[in-house]
């Protein structure tokens, strides 16, 4: 899950004894150093509020892990979604971002984590 950067949220996780680390993450437009809280179920990434589309929503994005990025691209194109390009990340993963205009106001990332044998 991606949420807007807020000292209130990062302090909350620190107070719960959950480590907040700073990592470089791929955003839809560029790589940025952001706060990250790792949980057993996934991670929460704190992006700058400038990435927010709606000021009323603190959640600005989500990531869905996929096993076949080509199938995701095919499905999206068949659904009429154009410009579904894939970004090659430096950590041997691939990402495809859908803009908030296609996903009811949040960034949606499809991420394939093991691409070395595809």
NORRAHU-V295100 format. One record per helix or strand of 2 or more residues. SS is the DSSP state (H for helix, E for strand). FROM is the first residue (numbers start at 0). LEN is the number of residues. If there is no record, write none. Layout:
ss:SS from:FROM len:LEN
ss:SS from:FROM len:LEN
This chain:
ss:E from:1 len:3
ss:H from:6 len:9
ss:E from:19 len:7
ss:E from:30 len:9
ss:E from:41 len:6
ss:H from:48 len:3
ss:E from:58 len:8
ss:H from:68 len:10
ss:E from:86 len:2
ss:E from:93 len:5
ss:H from:99 len:3
ss:E from:106 len:6
